Amino acid sequence: MVNMVDVPADSFVATALFFNSLSGVNDFDSAKRWKQTFVDIPKEYPHYARSLASATTVAQLESKLWVVNTLENLNIKPKVVAILAGWYSNFLTPLLLENLGVDFVWNFEMDGDVKELSYKFNKKYKDQNKYHVYITDIMFDDLMDKSSKNHLSRCEEKRGPYDIFINTSCEHMWPMSRFRDLNCDLTNDPLYVLQSTDDDRYEDHINCVSSPEELSEQANFTKILYSGTKELDSGMKRFMVIGK
Amino acid sequence: MSNLTPIVNDLTEYNIVCMKWGDKYDDSYVEKLKEQCEAHCSVPFNFWCFTEKPEKDYHIRLWNPGPLCHLYDHDHGYFWAYRKAYMFRSHQLEGDTSYFPTNSKILFLDLDVIIHQDLKYFFDLPNDKPWIVRGWWNDPITVKKNYARYKSTVINSSVILWTKGQMIPVWDHVRENAEILFFTYPSLDNYFAHQWYDTYKEEGLLNIFPKGDIYSWYKGNVFPDDMELKKLRTDHKICLFNNSTHVEGVYDDEIKKLW
């Protein structure tokens, strides 16, 4: 029995909307797995119940659909996408793979517990070898650093270079110019999709910005393909920029 | 190093250090800590206080301004949260020629602690890694959830034990990434908990003092079995008075009553 206290109504509505958003997929296996994950969370991962509920809201879905729909409208068709600080990536990974035709999705995330939970939601893609969570702190360790070089180099050879980096959590970290500096020797010239907010009411929002322009400046963009603002279901104003 | 001279000229191996920076604590805290150490340490030791205003023979001058001071931001406490990192250098002063002798063991204590038992215990611990406080009073679930940026962290830097040189990687990392670290982690405890200790594997650069050694006056001892607040546990080594909700001055009298 799903505990309504642990999984709020917002998560149920968001989940229903999410499955309805997936292009041409009636994925009952995934739906059942999502349901079971929500049942298991209070027992197996009680400390993650709240954060998982926070990651599974209508507002979260809106922000991820904004990414995918905007890329689609810009006729950008990446093959390999790297999500930075992707958390559980329960919405974004399926949307990228199913709706945008992406071949492979990386999730570079620093929270060690995320991996197991994210694979529960994305089991289908994990089993299909289309999704991989890699635990790293993107603001301190470059993607080709000593500890990860062999693994990631092999993977990059196998998957191809990163076409797009997506970071929908820029408010949680140092400006993205740092990541770009750390990874200036990447083998191609990837596009960046960045989101942030001006909502500074949360303790972990350590890097809020006041506009999409400021977000672009923080990433040292010289070419901007998209710049926009959106008010989410939660009332939070979010900014998104796409560029390089 | 040949032109340098040891901080101490004898072969004394054990050093107890504290830090007094700014006006949060007055001199009575340093004096009382020194008194407590003298009463509760059965091996010879040197007592030192790192301070930006050296006046006494046991004071060691801290940089003022130091190499991290240009990043000082009062509103965020960026610099102040990391001032303890200065202790981890091999040398204590810019251009100074003083240093702790090789193989010195250094025990750092916050000024707001009550010592119950012989500090020799700490010096006798294996020195394969530095040692630091594990906040056993924290609910592990909460700590795990909050491991990165919040106030309740798995690591507490109120008591640290290291052998000279062991903490240099920490100092180098702070110095090289100061701006980003100050921005990202609100306290040294958050920084330690995320960069130097793996909350998931319970391992890292640091060893953690075991349960029963150190407890918190305001937060308890071991979650969930021994969480009574404001209770002296004299069978433990040290009682901490630090409090993340501490308002300067509010609790000062409370510890003084227990001195």
Interface residues (C-beta under 8 A of the other chain):
Chain A: P46 H47 Y48 R50 S51 M110 D111 G112 D113 M139 F140 M173 W174 R178 E203 D204 I206 N207
Chain B: I141 T142 K144 K145 A148 R149 Y150 N177 I180 F183 T184 Q195 D198 T199 Y200
